[in-house]
Amino acid sequence: MLKQIKTYFEYGNHFCGIEHATLNGNEICFITQLKKNKNSLDRKNTFEEFLVKKAISNLPKNQHISLIINNDNVLSKQIESSETDTFKVVYKVFPNINLDDFYFEVIKQGYNQFVSICRKTYVQKIVDNYKPYGFSIINITLGNGIVSGISSFLKSENITTSNANIHLDNQTIITIKKIEIENTINYDINGLEISNKHVLSCCGALNSQLNRYHPITNFDKLKTTLENDYKQSRFYSLSLKSGLALILTTLLINFLIFNHYFNKVKTLQQTSQINQTTKQKIIELNENVSKSKKMVEDMLKGSSSKSSFYINTIVQGLPNSILLSELNYQPVLKRIKAEQPISIDKNMIILSGISNISDTFSNWLADLENTNWINRVEILNYEDYSKSSYKFSLKLNISND
C-alpha cells in the first residue's frame, strides 16, 4: 500500500514511452501511453509522429517520458563473451571508440552481450528538445535491448520491433537482427495488445512502473540527474497544488464559518435594533405615564381636600326632595386619547338629578348661589321627568380661593 502511494506521488497514474526510430530514412516517434487502474496497467493511447512537438501535443502536460533511442544514430552489435569488465567488452566490439564522445549500453543475456552506442551530443540534443515543452525524461535506453525487461510476459520466441527481429529462448535474448519491417504484427504483452511498431515504447512505459530493465551504461549519472530533476519538479508541483488546495479549503472553511457567524451577528444586530426601538418606545411611554401620573397626583394633591369640602357641603345642604344622579368635579371636556393631554373643565362641578318639589328646588338653587365659594350657578337642563318630578342638570362655577 505504501509502495503504491509512493509510486503515485513520484510518477502519478500515467506512464509514457517514446521511441525515436527511423522510417524510410526519416526520424519518427512511436508513442505508447499507459494508465494505471488499481493493480493493472491499461493501454490509453498509441500513436506516431514525425516531429517531437506534434508527438507531445497529444500528451498531458508535465508527462514524464521513458526515452528509447533506436534510430540510425545508434549502433548495436552482439558478441559472445564471458568478460565481466564492461569497458573491455565495449572496446572489443568497437575497438576505436572514444568513450568521451559516446554513451554505451550493455545487456548480458546468457553467453551473449549486446552493446549499443550513441553520441553524447545527439542524446543531449534529444533530451533538450523536450525541455521547452515542460516534459521530463526520466530514463534513456539505446537500441532494442529493453525488450529483455518484458521477456517473461511474451508468449512468442520471436518478436519484431520497429526495426529488428528478436529471437528468445527461455526468456533470454539469443539474437537481435536489424531488418526492414513491412507488415504490422500485433502482440499480447500480459494483456496489452501492442503492434510491433510500439513494442519498444510500450517496454519503456512498462519499465517506468515495473523497473525490471537494468542495463550497464556509462550514462547512469545523466539518468539519475534527469530522474531527480523530474521528482523535484513533481514534488514542487504537488506541493504547490496541495498548498493551494489547502489554502483554498481553509479559505472556504473560514468563509463558511464567517458567513455563519456573520448571519448570526446580523440577526442579533437586527434583534438588538428592534429591542432598542422597543426600549425607546417603552421609555417614552414610561415618561408619558410618569408625566400623567404626576399631573394627576398634583391635581389630586391640590384639590383632594377642596373636592371633599365641596362635595360634603353640597350633599349636606341637599333637600330630601332632590335625588342626585351625578356629581362630577372638574369633568373631562373631551374623550381621552393616547399621547394627548387630558383636558378638564377646571373649577367646575356638574350636578344632575331629579327634583319632586319645584319650590324646594328653587330655594336650593338660591342657597347654592349664596354660597361664598360658588361664583355662578348655570342651569344646563330642566325638564319634566314625570307628572310630579323634574330632571335637572346644573353647572357650578367655583372660585380658586
ROVO-798377 format. One record per residue (C-alpha): x, y, z; residue in three letters; residue number from 0. Coordinates in nm, 4 decimals, padded with zeros to 6 digits, m for minus. Each point is the difference from the previous one (the first is absolute). Layout:
REM residues N
<node <X; Y; Z>; ALA; NUM>,
...
REM end
This chain:
REM residues 401
<node <00.0000; 00.0000; 00.0000>; MET; 0>,
<node <00.2754; 00.2423; 00.0995>; LEU; 1>,
<node <00.1949; m00.0958; m00.3115>; LYS; 2>,
<node <m00.3016; 00.0767; m00.2203>; GLN; 3>,
<node <m00.0462; 00.3380; 00.1696>; ILE; 4>,
<node <00.3721; 00.0751; m00.0433>; LYS; 5>,
<node <m00.0160; m00.0980; m00.3690>; THR; 6>,
<node <m00.3043; 00.2195; m00.0534>; TYR; 7>,
<node <00.1646; 00.3046; 00.1561>; PHE; 8>,
<node <00.3153; m00.0610; m00.2026>; GLU; 9>,
<node <m00.1498; m00.0855; m00.3390>; TYR; 10>,
<node <m00.3777; 00.0381; 00.0145>; GLY; 11>,
<node <m00.2330; m00.2364; m00.1878>; ASN; 12>,
<node <00.1217; 00.0564; m00.3561>; HIS; 13>,
<node <00.3147; m00.1549; m00.1470>; PHE; 14>,
<node <00.1392; 00.0831; m00.3419>; CYS; 15>,
<node <00.2687; m00.1437; m00.2248>; GLY; 16>,
<node <00.1264; 00.1669; m00.3170>; ILE; 17>,
<node <00.2223; m00.1749; m00.2503>; GLU; 18>,
<node <00.2034; 00.2122; m00.2410>; HIS; 19>,
<node <00.0296; m00.2294; m00.3022>; ALA; 20>,
<node <00.0701; 00.0320; m00.3728>; THR; 21>,
<node <m00.2629; m00.0632; m00.2651>; LEU; 22>,
<node <00.0901; 00.0275; m00.3696>; ASN; 23>,
<node <00.2984; 00.2152; 00.0851>; GLY; 24>,
<node <m00.2045; 00.2391; 00.2190>; ASN; 25>,
<node <00.0038; 00.0176; 00.3769>; GLU; 26>,
<node <m00.3336; m00.0921; 00.1549>; ILE; 27>,
<node <m00.1355; m00.0173; 00.3549>; CYS; 28>,
<node <m00.2030; m00.3019; 00.1121>; PHE; 29>,
<node <m00.1951; 00.0846; 00.3165>; ILE; 30>,
<node <m00.1763; m00.2277; 00.2475>; THR; 31>,
<node <m00.1888; 00.1350; 00.2990>; GLN; 32>,
<node <m00.1187; m00.2299; 00.2811>; LEU; 33>,
<node <m00.2372; 00.0763; 00.2825>; LYS; 34>,
<node <00.0045; m00.1712; 00.3372>; LYS; 35>,
<node <m00.3382; m00.1201; 00.1256>; ASN; 36>,
<node <00.0259; m00.1521; 00.3471>; LYS; 37>,
<node <00.2492; m00.2860; m00.0466>; ASN; 38>,
<node <00.0033; m00.0152; m00.3816>; SER; 39>,
<node <00.1441; 00.2033; m00.2844>; LEU; 40>,
<node <m00.2265; 00.0694; m00.2978>; ASP; 41>,
<node <00.0913; 00.1430; m00.3355>; ARG; 42>,
<node <m00.1324; 00.3532; m00.0209>; LYS; 43>,
<node <00.1431; 00.1060; m00.3338>; ASN; 44>,
<node <00.2486; m00.0966; m00.2726>; THR; 45>,
<node <00.0919; 00.2248; m00.2906>; PHE; 46>,
<node <00.2911; 00.1178; m00.2123>; GLU; 47>,
<node <00.1278; 00.3397; m00.1109>; GLU; 48>,
<node <00.2978; 00.1244; m00.1987>; PHE; 49>,
<node <00.0554; 00.3075; 00.2182>; LEU; 50>,
<node <00.0571; 00.0133; 00.3757>; VAL; 51>,
<node <m00.2259; 00.3057; 00.0317>; LYS; 52>,
<node <m00.2920; m00.1840; m00.1595>; LYS; 53>,
<node <00.0717; m00.3180; 00.1958>; ALA; 54>,
<node <m00.0185; 00.1647; 00.3398>; ILE; 55>,
<node <m00.3005; 00.2146; m00.0954>; SER; 56>,
<node <m00.2146; m00.3099; 00.0550>; ASN; 57>,
<node <00.1403; m00.0605; 00.3494>; LEU; 58>,
<node <m00.1161; 00.1555; 00.3280>; PRO; 59>,
<node <00.2085; 00.2881; 00.1288>; LYS; 60>,
<node <00.3072; m00.0908; 00.2094>; ASN; 61>,
<node <m00.0171; m00.3659; m00.1076>; GLN; 62>,
<node <00.3198; m00.1887; 00.0864>; HIS; 63>,
<node <00.1545; m00.1965; m00.2862>; ILE; 64>,
<node <00.2137; m00.3094; m00.0329>; SER; 65>,
<node <00.2119; 00.0648; m00.3092>; LEU; 66>,
<node <00.1187; m00.2755; m00.2354>; ILE; 67>,
<node <00.2504; 00.1091; m00.2664>; ILE; 68>,
<node <m00.0069; m00.2623; m00.2750>; ASN; 69>,
<node <00.0708; 00.1805; m00.3273>; ASN; 70>,
<node <00.2954; 00.0248; m00.2368>; ASP; 71>,
<node <00.1973; 00.1951; 00.2637>; ASN; 72>,
<node <00.0223; m00.3150; 00.2119>; VAL; 73>,
<node <00.2406; m00.2815; m00.0859>; LEU; 74>,
<node <m00.0672; m00.3406; 00.1516>; SER; 75>,
<node <00.2145; m00.3154; m00.0067>; LYS; 76>,
<node <m00.0075; m00.3415; 00.1575>; GLN; 77>,
<node <00.2938; m00.1907; 00.1416>; ILE; 78>,
<node <00.0328; m00.3358; 00.1664>; GLU; 79>,
<node <00.2187; 00.0627; 00.3015>; SER; 80>,
<node <00.0267; m00.0811; 00.3693>; SER; 81>,
<node <00.2024; 00.3141; 00.0660>; GLU; 82>,
<node <m00.1195; 00.1750; 00.3196>; THR; 83>,
<node <00.1753; 00.3309; m00.0679>; ASP; 84>,
<node <m00.2592; 00.1960; m00.1952>; THR; 85>,
<node <00.2514; 00.2513; m00.1351>; PHE; 86>,
<node <00.2102; m00.2827; m00.1459>; LYS; 87>,
<node <m00.3104; m00.1391; m00.1655>; VAL; 88>,
<node <m00.0811; 00.3387; m00.1552>; VAL; 89>,
<node <00.3557; 00.0483; m00.1247>; TYR; 90>,
<node <m00.0008; m00.3520; m00.1381>; LYS; 91>,
<node <m00.3167; 00.0663; m00.1976>; VAL; 92>,
<node <00.1001; 00.3552; m00.1018>; PHE; 93>,
<node <00.3816; 00.0023; 00.0084>; PRO; 94>,
<node <00.0560; 00.3644; m00.0987>; ASN; 95>,
<node <m00.2812; 00.1608; 00.2023>; ILE; 96>,
<node <00.0656; 00.3096; 00.2121>; ASN; 97>,
<node <m00.2266; m00.0352; 00.3012>; LEU; 98>,
<node <00.0366; 00.3694; 00.0749>; ASP; 99>,
<node <m00.2260; 00.0552; m00.3000>; ASP; 100>,
<node <m00.2332; m00.3006; 00.0268>; PHE; 101>,
<node <m00.2531; m00.1493; 00.2351>; TYR; 102>,
<node <m00.0219; m00.3787; 00.0095>; PHE; 103>,
<node <m00.2561; m00.2493; 00.1282>; GLU; 104>,
<node <00.0795; m00.3672; 00.0590>; VAL; 105>,
<node <m00.2326; m00.2860; 00.0919>; ILE; 106>,
<node <00.1115; m00.3532; 00.0822>; LYS; 107>,
<node <m00.2213; m00.2827; m00.1222>; GLN; 108>,
<node <00.1546; m00.3371; 00.0814>; GLY; 109>,
<node <00.3279; m00.0255; m00.1912>; TYR; 110>,
<node <m00.0931; 00.2905; m00.2237>; ASN; 111>,
<node <00.0539; 00.3687; 00.0648>; GLN; 112>,
<node <m00.1767; 00.2673; m00.2023>; PHE; 113>,
<node <00.1691; 00.3394; m00.0307>; VAL; 114>,
<node <m00.1656; 00.3205; m00.1275>; SER; 115>,
<node <00.1746; 00.3372; m00.0331>; ILE; 116>,
<node <m00.1111; 00.3551; m00.0862>; CYS; 117>,
<node <00.1754; 00.3357; m00.0041>; ARG; 118>,
<node <m00.0422; 00.2019; 00.3183>; LYS; 119>,
<node <m00.0780; 00.3171; m00.1949>; THR; 120>,
<node <m00.2903; m00.1706; m00.1793>; TYR; 121>,
<node <m00.1472; m00.1393; 00.3218>; VAL; 122>,
<node <00.0250; 00.3417; 00.1644>; GLN; 123>,
<node <m00.1614; 00.1613; m00.3041>; LYS; 124>,
<node <m00.3046; m00.2281; 00.0262>; ILE; 125>,
<node <m00.0286; 00.0597; 00.3740>; VAL; 126>,
<node <00.0203; 00.3758; m00.0558>; ASP; 127>,
<node <m00.2751; m00.0182; m00.2651>; ASN; 128>,
<node <m00.2523; m00.1010; 00.2682>; TYR; 129>,
<node <00.0920; 00.2595; 00.2626>; LYS; 130>,
<node <m00.1658; 00.3088; m00.1584>; PRO; 131>,
<node <m00.3353; m00.1818; 00.0006>; TYR; 132>,
<node <00.0111; m00.0869; 00.3702>; GLY; 133>,
<node <00.0486; m00.3758; m00.0473>; PHE; 134>,
<node <00.2521; m00.1901; 00.2101>; SER; 135>,
<node <00.2172; m00.2910; m00.1121>; ILE; 136>,
<node <00.0362; m00.2425; 00.2923>; ILE; 137>,
<node <00.1813; m00.2853; m00.1771>; ASN; 138>,
<node <00.2035; m00.0558; m00.3177>; ILE; 139>,
<node <00.0750; m00.3270; m00.1775>; THR; 140>,
<node <00.1837; m00.0758; m00.3239>; LEU; 141>,
<node <m00.1008; m00.2558; m00.2629>; GLY; 142>,
<node <m00.2316; m00.2975; 00.0416>; ASN; 143>,
<node <00.1401; m00.1452; 00.3213>; GLY; 144>,
<node <m00.2867; 00.1277; 00.2182>; ILE; 145>,
<node <m00.2122; m00.2891; m00.1329>; VAL; 146>,
<node <00.1839; m00.2223; 00.2510>; SER; 147>,
<node <m00.1888; 00.1815; 00.2769>; GLY; 148>,
<node <m00.3329; m00.1489; m00.1170>; ILE; 149>,
<node <00.1224; m00.3348; m00.1315>; SER; 150>,
<node <m00.1906; m00.1844; 00.2752>; SER; 151>,
<node <m00.3272; 00.1445; m00.1333>; PHE; 152>,
<node <00.0572; m00.1146; m00.3592>; LEU; 153>,
<node <m00.1548; m00.3193; m00.1297>; LYS; 154>,
<node <00.1897; m00.0001; m00.3278>; SER; 155>,
<node <00.3686; m00.0878; m00.0421>; GLU; 156>,
<node <00.0281; 00.2524; m00.2821>; ASN; 157>,
<node <m00.1041; 00.3609; 00.0347>; ILE; 158>,
<node <00.0291; 00.2774; m00.2534>; THR; 159>,
<node <00.0571; 00.3649; 00.0903>; THR; 160>,
<node <00.0020; 00.3081; m00.2222>; SER; 161>,
<node <00.3323; m00.0984; m00.1609>; ASN; 162>,
<node <00.1136; m00.3397; 00.1268>; ALA; 163>,
<node <m00.0927; m00.3609; 00.0578>; ASN; 164>,
<node <00.0819; m00.1375; 00.3446>; ILE; 165>,
<node <00.0310; m00.3725; 00.0670>; HIS; 166>,
<node <m00.0461; m00.1226; 00.3570>; LEU; 167>,
<node <00.0612; m00.3320; 00.1638>; ASP; 168>,
<node <m00.1297; m00.0633; 00.3518>; ASN; 169>,
<node <m00.0619; 00.3762; 00.0445>; GLN; 170>,
<node <00.3618; 00.0770; m00.0981>; THR; 171>,
<node <00.0914; 00.2021; m00.3094>; ILE; 172>,
<node <00.2033; m00.2121; m00.2421>; ILE; 173>,
<node <00.0271; 00.2359; m00.2989>; THR; 174>,
<node <m00.1043; 00.3508; m00.1041>; ILE; 175>,
<node <00.0022; 00.0447; m00.3767>; LYS; 176>,
<node <m00.0759; 00.3282; m00.1751>; LYS; 177>,
<node <m00.2575; m00.0462; m00.2771>; ILE; 178>,
<node <m00.2352; 00.2084; m00.2109>; GLU; 179>,
<node <m00.3519; m00.0323; 00.1434>; ILE; 180>,
<node <m00.2757; m00.0175; m00.2602>; GLU; 181>,
<node <m00.3026; m00.1463; 00.1769>; ASN; 182>,
<node <m00.1581; 00.0920; 00.3324>; THR; 183>,
<node <00.0028; m00.2732; 00.2618>; ILE; 184>,
<node <m00.2036; 00.0171; 00.3218>; ASN; 185>,
<node <00.1198; m00.1459; 00.3297>; TYR; 186>,
<node <m00.1641; m00.0744; 00.3313>; ASP; 187>,
<node <00.2271; 00.1271; 00.2773>; ILE; 188>,
<node <m00.1634; m00.1208; 00.3189>; ASN; 189>,
<node <m00.3438; 00.1107; m00.1188>; GLY; 190>,
<node <00.1170; 00.3088; m00.1913>; LEU; 191>,
<node <m00.0583; m00.0245; m00.3744>; GLU; 192>,
<node <00.2925; 00.1822; m00.1630>; ILE; 193>,
<node <00.1200; 00.0190; m00.3604>; SER; 194>,
<node <00.3649; m00.0679; m00.0818>; ASN; 195>,
<node <00.0550; 00.3718; m00.0706>; LYS; 196>,
<node <m00.0873; 00.0831; 00.3610>; HIS; 197>,
<node <00.1680; m00.2922; 00.1753>; VAL; 198>,
<node <00.3040; 00.2001; 00.1147>; LEU; 199>,
<node <m00.2011; 00.3053; 00.1072>; SER; 200>,
<node <m00.2306; m00.2323; 00.1928>; CYS; 201>,
<node <00.3065; m00.1597; 00.1649>; CYS; 202>,
<node <00.1165; 00.3472; 00.1034>; GLY; 203>,
<node <m00.3388; 00.0899; 00.1507>; ALA; 204>,
<node <m00.0189; m00.3359; 00.1815>; LEU; 205>,
<node <00.3529; 00.0334; 00.1348>; ASN; 206>,
<node <m00.0936; 00.3330; 00.1636>; SER; 207>,
<node <m00.2376; m00.2007; 00.2175>; GLN; 208>,
<node <00.1621; m00.3460; 00.0151>; LEU; 209>,
<node <00.3686; 00.1052; 00.0033>; ASN; 210>,
<node <00.1141; m00.3385; m00.1314>; ARG; 211>,
<node <00.2574; 00.1145; m00.2579>; TYR; 212>,
<node <00.3466; 00.0746; 00.1461>; HIS; 213>,
<node <00.2663; 00.0297; m00.2720>; PRO; 214>,
<node <00.3620; 00.1006; 00.0603>; ILE; 215>,
<node <00.0660; 00.3509; m00.1339>; THR; 216>,
<node <00.2429; 00.2870; 00.0312>; ASN; 217>,
<node <m00.2847; 00.2540; 00.0251>; PHE; 218>,
<node <m00.1546; m00.1052; 00.3305>; ASP; 219>,
<node <00.0904; 00.3435; 00.1397>; LYS; 220>,
<node <m00.1971; 00.1687; m00.2806>; LEU; 221>,
<node <m00.3027; m00.2262; 00.0630>; LYS; 222>,
<node <00.0183; 00.0629; 00.3759>; THR; 223>,
<node <00.0205; 00.3738; m00.0570>; THR; 224>,
<node <m00.2970; m00.0047; m00.2373>; LEU; 225>,
<node <m00.2098; m00.2105; 00.2375>; GLU; 226>,
<node <00.0884; 00.2171; 00.3021>; ASN; 227>,
<node <m00.0858; 00.3159; m00.1955>; ASP; 228>,
<node <m00.3362; m00.1520; m00.0861>; TYR; 229>,
<node <m00.0705; m00.1091; 00.3588>; LYS; 230>,
<node <00.0898; 00.3447; 00.1333>; GLN; 231>,
<node <m00.2217; 00.1621; m00.2608>; SER; 232>,
<node <m00.2877; m00.2367; 00.0805>; ARG; 233>,
<node <00.0495; 00.0461; 00.3740>; PHE; 234>,
<node <m00.0070; 00.3770; m00.0466>; TYR; 235>,
<node <m00.3089; m00.0263; m00.2231>; SER; 236>,
<node <m00.1834; m00.2302; 00.2432>; LEU; 237>,
<node <00.1045; 00.2138; 00.2974>; SER; 238>,
<node <m00.1171; 00.3124; m00.1775>; LEU; 239>,
<node <m00.3309; m00.1598; m00.0972>; LYS; 240>,
<node <m00.0444; m00.1499; 00.3464>; SER; 241>,
<node <00.0886; 00.3323; 00.1588>; GLY; 242>,
<node <m00.2438; 00.1869; m00.2229>; LEU; 243>,
<node <m00.2667; m00.2623; 00.0667>; ALA; 244>,
<node <00.0662; 00.0277; 00.3738>; LEU; 245>,
<node <m00.0134; 00.3797; m00.0145>; ILE; 246>,
<node <m00.3199; m00.0037; m00.2074>; LEU; 247>,
<node <m00.1549; m00.2590; 00.2333>; THR; 248>,
<node <00.0999; 00.2080; 00.3015>; THR; 249>,
<node <m00.1378; 00.3138; m00.1610>; LEU; 250>,
<node <m00.3224; m00.1832; m00.0864>; LEU; 251>,
<node <m00.0358; m00.1291; 00.3566>; ILE; 252>,
<node <00.0776; 00.3470; 00.1351>; ASN; 253>,
<node <m00.2533; 00.1502; m00.2390>; PHE; 254>,
<node <m00.2679; m00.2488; 00.1048>; LEU; 255>,
<node <00.0745; 00.0590; 00.3684>; ILE; 256>,
<node <00.0166; 00.3765; m00.0506>; PHE; 257>,
<node <m00.3224; m00.0046; m00.2026>; ASN; 258>,
<node <m00.1693; m00.2117; 00.2690>; HIS; 259>,
<node <00.0995; 00.2323; 00.2816>; TYR; 260>,
<node <m00.0503; 00.3097; m00.2158>; PHE; 261>,
<node <m00.3619; m00.1041; m00.0556>; ASN; 262>,
<node <m00.0356; m00.0642; 00.3725>; LYS; 263>,
<node <00.1509; 00.3386; 00.0827>; VAL; 264>,
<node <m00.2227; 00.1644; m00.2577>; LYS; 265>,
<node <m00.3046; m00.1696; 00.1534>; THR; 266>,
<node <00.1112; 00.1070; 00.3473>; LEU; 267>,
<node <00.0575; 00.3553; m00.1248>; GLN; 268>,
<node <m00.3481; 00.0079; m00.1485>; GLN; 269>,
<node <m00.1422; m00.1402; 00.3238>; THR; 270>,
<node <00.2035; 00.2526; 00.1975>; SER; 271>,
<node <m00.1253; 00.2811; m00.2203>; GLN; 272>,
<node <m00.3602; m00.1145; 00.0498>; ILE; 273>,
<node <00.0646; m00.0245; 00.3735>; ASN; 274>,
<node <00.1521; 00.3475; 00.0028>; GLN; 275>,
<node <m00.3021; 00.1385; m00.1849>; THR; 276>,
<node <m00.2361; m00.1818; 00.2352>; THR; 277>,
<node <00.2021; 00.1161; 00.2989>; LYS; 278>,
<node <m00.0156; 00.3592; m00.1241>; GLN; 279>,
<node <m00.3774; m00.0246; m00.0443>; LYS; 280>,
<node <m00.0328; m00.1486; 00.3483>; ILE; 281>,
<node <00.2117; 00.2837; 00.1410>; ILE; 282>,
<node <m00.2165; 00.2544; m00.1794>; GLU; 283>,
<node <m00.3165; m00.1709; 00.1267>; LEU; 284>,
<node <00.1420; m00.0097; 00.3523>; ASN; 285>,
<node <00.0786; 00.3677; m00.0256>; GLU; 286>,
<node <m00.3534; 00.0746; m00.1208>; ASN; 287>,
<node <m00.1476; m00.2159; 00.2753>; VAL; 288>,
<node <00.2238; 00.1698; 00.2558>; SER; 289>,
<node <m00.1048; 00.3418; m00.1240>; LYS; 290>,
<node <m00.3663; m00.0997; 00.0051>; SER; 291>,
<node <00.0383; m00.1561; 00.3411>; LYS; 292>,
<node <00.1773; 00.3047; 00.1325>; LYS; 293>,
<node <m00.2658; 00.2251; m00.1478>; MET; 294>,
<node <m00.2758; m00.2092; 00.1567>; VAL; 295>,
<node <00.1843; m00.0143; 00.3296>; GLU; 296>,
<node <00.0571; 00.3740; m00.0047>; ASP; 297>,
<node <m00.3607; 00.0555; m00.0889>; MET; 298>,
<node <m00.1180; m00.2356; 00.2711>; LEU; 299>,
<node <00.2373; 00.1453; 00.2566>; LYS; 300>,
<node <m00.1126; 00.3529; m00.0799>; GLY; 301>,
<node <m00.3686; m00.0725; m00.0115>; SER; 302>,
<node <m00.0723; m00.3085; 00.2069>; SER; 303>,
<node <m00.0793; 00.2001; 00.3143>; SER; 304>,
<node <m00.2042; 00.2587; m00.1961>; LYS; 305>,
<node <m00.1948; m00.2618; m00.1926>; SER; 306>,
<node <m00.0926; m00.1745; 00.3247>; SER; 307>,
<node <m00.1052; 00.3325; 00.1470>; PHE; 308>,
<node <m00.2110; 00.0907; m00.3044>; TYR; 309>,
<node <m00.1664; m00.3409; m00.0146>; ILE; 310>,
<node <m00.0736; m00.0089; 00.3743>; ASN; 311>,
<node <m00.1470; 00.3499; m00.0064>; THR; 312>,
<node <m00.2237; m00.0783; m00.3001>; ILE; 313>,
<node <m00.1166; m00.3329; 00.1394>; VAL; 314>,
<node <m00.0715; 00.1426; 00.3481>; GLN; 315>,
<node <m00.2102; 00.2855; m00.1442>; GLY; 316>,
<node <m00.1873; m00.2292; m00.2367>; LEU; 317>,
<node <m00.3819; m00.0031; 00.0689>; PRO; 318>,
<node <m00.1776; m00.3316; 00.0417>; ASN; 319>,
<node <m00.2108; 00.0645; m00.3068>; SER; 320>,
<node <00.3064; 00.0068; m00.2272>; ILE; 321>,
<node <00.1790; m00.3185; m00.1082>; LEU; 322>,
<node <00.3471; 00.0429; m00.1582>; LEU; 323>,
<node <00.1024; m00.2363; m00.2785>; SER; 324>,
<node <00.3331; 00.1696; m00.0859>; GLU; 325>,
<node <00.2526; 00.2145; 00.1824>; LEU; 326>,
<node <00.3019; 00.0537; m00.2289>; ASN; 327>,
<node <00.2839; 00.2145; 00.1295>; TYR; 328>,
<node <00.2105; 00.1565; m00.2760>; GLN; 329>,
<node <m00.1484; m00.2167; m00.2754>; PRO; 330>,
<node <00.2037; m00.1117; m00.3053>; VAL; 331>,
<node <m00.0756; 00.2250; m00.2974>; LEU; 332>,
<node <00.0742; m00.2527; m00.2781>; LYS; 333>,
<node <00.0730; m00.3643; m00.0545>; ARG; 334>,
<node <00.3352; m00.1175; 00.1302>; ILE; 335>,
<node <00.2414; m00.1019; m00.2813>; LYS; 336>,
<node <00.3429; m00.1587; 00.0054>; ALA; 337>,
<node <00.2978; 00.2356; m00.0046>; GLU; 338>,
<node <m00.2253; 00.3045; 00.0516>; GLN; 339>,
<node <m00.0381; 00.2116; 00.3176>; PRO; 340>,
<node <m00.3175; m00.0477; 00.2091>; ILE; 341>,
<node <m00.2199; 00.3067; m00.0276>; SER; 342>,
<node <m00.2229; 00.0794; 00.3053>; ILE; 343>,
<node <m00.2455; 00.2749; 00.0803>; ASP; 344>,
<node <00.1783; 00.1565; 00.2944>; LYS; 345>,
<node <m00.1902; 00.1543; 00.2925>; ASN; 346>,
<node <m00.3238; m00.1530; m00.1207>; MET; 347>,
<node <m00.2465; m00.2440; 00.1595>; ILE; 348>,
<node <m00.2756; m00.1711; m00.1928>; ILE; 349>,
<node <m00.3103; m00.0986; 00.1976>; LEU; 350>,
<node <m00.2777; m00.2137; m00.1467>; SER; 351>,
<node <m00.3062; m00.1516; 00.1606>; GLY; 352>,
<node <m00.3770; m00.0026; 00.0540>; ILE; 353>,
<node <m00.2128; 00.2501; 00.2021>; SER; 354>,
<node <m00.3543; m00.0680; 00.1291>; ASN; 355>,
<node <m00.0887; 00.3483; 00.1271>; ILE; 356>,
<node <00.0734; 00.3032; m00.2162>; SER; 357>,
<node <m00.0070; 00.2485; 00.2880>; ASP; 358>,
<node <00.2513; m00.2027; 00.1953>; THR; 359>,
<node <00.2200; m00.0221; m00.3108>; PHE; 360>,
<node <m00.0157; 00.3820; m00.0426>; SER; 361>,
<node <00.0940; 00.0546; 00.3654>; ASN; 362>,
<node <00.2910; m00.2417; m00.0375>; TRP; 363>,
<node <00.1238; 00.1882; m00.3061>; LEU; 364>,
<node <m00.0167; 00.3229; 00.2005>; ALA; 365>,
<node <00.2029; m00.1592; 00.2798>; ASP; 366>,
<node <00.2625; m00.1155; m00.2516>; LEU; 367>,
<node <00.0249; 00.3475; m00.1511>; GLU; 368>,
<node <00.0476; 00.1498; 00.3462>; ASN; 369>,
<node <00.2821; m00.2425; 00.0788>; THR; 370>,
<node <00.3213; 00.2001; 00.0257>; ASN; 371>,
<node <00.2205; m00.2440; m00.2045>; TRP; 372>,
<node <m00.2519; m00.0210; m00.2865>; ILE; 373>,
<node <00.0362; 00.2834; m00.2501>; ASN; 374>,
<node <m00.2857; m00.0926; m00.2271>; ARG; 375>,
<node <m00.2730; m00.2631; m00.0393>; VAL; 376>,
<node <m00.0963; m00.0888; m00.3580>; GLU; 377>,
<node <m00.3057; m00.2103; m00.0789>; ILE; 378>,
<node <00.0983; m00.2316; m00.2872>; LEU; 379>,
<node <m00.3256; m00.1927; m00.0080>; ASN; 380>,
<node <m00.3364; m00.0026; 00.1733>; TYR; 381>,
<node <m00.2831; m00.2114; m00.1386>; GLU; 382>,
<node <m00.2893; m00.2194; 00.0995>; ASP; 383>,
<node <00.0961; m00.3443; 00.1063>; TYR; 384>,
<node <m00.3470; m00.1109; 00.1108>; SER; 385>,
<node <m00.3262; 00.1613; 00.1132>; LYS; 386>,
<node <00.1424; 00.0922; 00.3377>; SER; 387>,
<node <00.3778; 00.0199; m00.0608>; SER; 388>,
<node <00.2505; 00.1882; m00.2099>; TYR; 389>,
<node <00.3365; m00.0937; m00.1415>; LYS; 390>,
<node <00.2735; 00.2609; 00.0364>; PHE; 391>,
<node <00.3649; 00.0639; m00.0738>; SER; 392>,
<node <00.2040; 00.2819; 00.1575>; LEU; 393>,
<node <00.3475; 00.1407; m00.0540>; LYS; 394>,
<node <00.1700; 00.1627; 00.2981>; LEU; 395>,
<node <00.2868; 00.2406; m00.0532>; ASN; 396>,
<node <00.2116; m00.0029; 00.3123>; ILE; 397>,
<node <00.2641; 00.2456; 00.1114>; SER; 398>,
<node <00.3790; m00.0763; 00.0193>; ASN; 399>,
<node <00.0281; 00.1314; 00.3573>; ASP; 400>,
REM end
